[in-house]
Amino acid sequence: MTSIRSLLIASAALALSAASVQAAAAPGAYKLAGAGASCTITLAADGTAAANDCAQASGVARWQAKYNGVELQTASGETVAILRGKDGSYTGARFSDGRALTLSADGAAVASTH
């Protein structure tokens, strides 16, 4: 009886932890917002990132999906920010200056890439 109870508890814990993990970002166009302004940033399938004239994305040249969010990186692989998934967007802060960043799906662009 004790082993069945232990198995049920372990199964419930595993199911809850699996349900709480959000899917990582997929390649496509996103809005990157910070310091009151936003711009479009494109995350390519090859791990590169491109943003035209975007102060929030300054230095960002690469990205990497994480199990719970997105890591933005420089061309040399240094981490610029780690953004955690929450309510359909990703939030975090730049390591260099602590400014808040939010990455959210650009509806029209994402719809055309998925």
N, C-alpha and C positions, 0 to 999 in steps of 0.2 A: 504494500500500500504506500509506503514511504517513497519508493522509487517512482511510482506513478505520479504522486503529488509533485515530486521534484521535476519530473519530466514535463508536467503541465505548466509549472511555474517557469521553467526554462523556455518552453515553447511560447508562452505569453510574452515574456521579456524580449525574445527574439523578434516576434511579430510586431511589438510596439516600436522597437528600435528600427526595424526595416521600414515601417510606415512613416517614421519621423524624418528619414533621410530624403532630402529633395534631390531631384535630378540636376545634374550639372548643366551649365550653359552649353548651348549648341552653336555652331558657326552661324553667322548671320549679322544683320545690322542691329545695333542697339543704340539707345540714347544714354550718354554718360553725363550725369549732372553733378555739379559741385560748385560751391561758392556763388549760387544764384544763377548760374548760366548752364546751358546744356549744349551738347553737340552730338553728331552721329559718329559712332565708332564701328568699324566693321571687323569682326572676328572671323578670320579665314580658317578653313579646315586644316591647313598646314601649320597652324599655330601662330601665324602672323596677325598683327593688328594694325589697322590704318585709321587715322582720323585727320581730317583736313582742318588746319588752323584751329586747334582745340586746346585751350590752356589746361583743361582738366586732364587731358591725355598726354600732356607734355612728358616726353621720354618713353611713352609706352610704344613698344614695337612688337611685342609678343604676348600671347596669352596661353593659359593652360587651365583646362577644366579640372576642378577638384570634386570630390564626392559631394561636397556641400556648398560649392560656389565656384568662384573664378579667381585665378591669380593673374594679375597684370604684371608684365616684366619689361625690362629694357632690352635692347638688341643683344646685349651681352649676357642676359639671363638673370640680372639682379631684380629682385622683387620690388615693384613700385607700390602695389597694394594687394591685399587679399580681401575679396568681397564675398560675404556670406549670403546665401539665399534666404529670402524671407518674403512671403506674400507675393510671389511672382517677379520679384526684382532681386538685385544683389546690392548689398550695402557694406561699406567699410570706410577706411581712411587711408590716405597716402602716408607712407612711412616717413617721407622726407619732411613734411610740414604739418601732418595731422589733420589736413582738410578732409571733410566728409565727401565721399563719392557714392553715387547711386547709379547702377547700371540696370536699365530696364529695356524690355523688348520694344523695338521700333515696329509697331503693328503691321504696317504696310510692307516693310522689307522682310520681316520674319515670315509673313504669310506667303511671300513669293519664293522663299528659299526652303520651305519645309514641305 
